[in-house]
Amino acid sequence: MSKPTSGGFEKTPGWLDWYAGPSKPQFQLPPGSVDAHCHVFGPGAQFPYAPERKYTPCDASWEQLFALRNHLGFDKNVIVQATCHGADNRALVDALQHANGRARGVATVKRSVSDQDLQAMHAAGVRGVRFNFVKRLVDFTPKDELLEIAGRIAPLGWHVVIYFEAVDLPELWDFFTSLPTTVVVDHMGRPDVKKPVDGPEFELFLKFMREHENVWSKVSCPERLSVSGPPALDGERKAYRDVVPFARKVVETFPDRVLWGTDWPHPNLKDHMPDDGLLVDFIPHIATTPELQRKLLVDNPTRLYWPELLNGNLK
Ligand SMILES: O=C(O)c1cc(C(=O)O)oc(=O)c1
């Protein structure tokens, strides 16, 4: 049955709802694993979607997100502000405040944000801001405004999350490399997986990480990047194989600067909605040893989002 969006909103035509009844993963997540990229949507009646949004989703509440966390076997979440909420972070902050310390957040802010707002978000668990360059999702924000924001959040110990398409990296390079904080790339900078993994486009992304030790990457979203499929549905255990060489390359080259997330509730998928249990079962194909898995799922996200939990045991 189709899921609702509340508050009098109407879902974007063709919207795919998140998957109900995901399977239990066969891959056992290491203790302390973090789903480091997921979202909440609304609910619209409580937290209206932003007037400037490019899509209207079905609702996806923190209760539903935390139920998925428990079902899949994650310990914690990093909730990333979804573009359908613009720079209104209330749904995100509400989710963080209901998480009992088990969620941290990445917000979207404008130049007009006050220091008091930033402090309040920090107290709720926000640890970063997201700059989005994907044209179908957001209107353009001038770089001087983004740099000003980066300069203001840096002293809080926050980082910048960037979302862009691979073809735009050359043009954005100078801006990205001028950012003063840790920089986390969403979904590997969206490589075109039809192109060779050792071709010039992906090589530029690897060079970006190699030459800048402050740059991290989420090796997430095979369901978005895959061209050949097959989809992670109906028990399919060989899903998204065309993405594996790209994600593996990043995990193995930069094991201490990679993160993984479900991307639940998977905004804007057009073709299918994955079974999140099977998505978790994709992880051992891209992080092939227990050590790489522990770094990807536990050590790295803990270092970035819960540094206060470290007691000298983690590198
Ligand atoms: O590719 C996307 O459509 C997408 C959208 C959003 C968002 O709307 O925030 O977040 C993502 O991580 C991915």
The ligand as an SDF file (V2000), in Angstrom:
LIG
                    3D

 13 13  0  0  0  0  0  0  0  0999 V2000
   20.2490   11.8210   -5.3190 O   0  0  0  0  0  0  0  0  0  0  0  0
   19.2900   12.2900   -4.6680 C   0  0  0  0  0  0  0  0  0  0  0  0
   18.1860   12.5680   -5.1760 O   0  0  0  0  0  0  0  0  0  0  0  0
   19.4880   12.5830   -3.2340 C   0  0  0  0  0  0  0  0  0  0  0  0
   18.6870   13.5630   -2.6340 C   0  0  0  0  0  0  0  0  0  0  0  0
   18.9460   13.9320   -1.3490 C   0  0  0  0  0  0  0  0  0  0  0  0
   18.2240   15.0270   -0.7080 C   0  0  0  0  0  0  0  0  0  0  0  0
   17.2020   15.4610   -1.2720 O   0  0  0  0  0  0  0  0  0  0  0  0
   18.6920   15.4860    0.3350 O   0  0  0  0  0  0  0  0  0  0  0  0
   19.9060   13.3140   -0.6140 O   0  0  0  0  0  0  0  0  0  0  0  0
   20.6730   12.3120   -1.1540 C   0  0  0  0  0  0  0  0  0  0  0  0
   21.5290   11.8020   -0.4320 O   0  0  0  0  0  0  0  0  0  0  0  0
   20.4570   11.9360   -2.4930 C   0  0  0  0  0  0  0  0  0  0  0  0
  1  2  2  0
  2  3  1  0
  2  4  1  0
  4  5  1  0
  4 13  2  0
  5  6  2  0
  6  7  1  0
  6 10  1  0
  7  8  2  0
  7  9  1  0
 10 11  1  0
 11 12  2  0
 11 13  1  0
M  END
$$$$
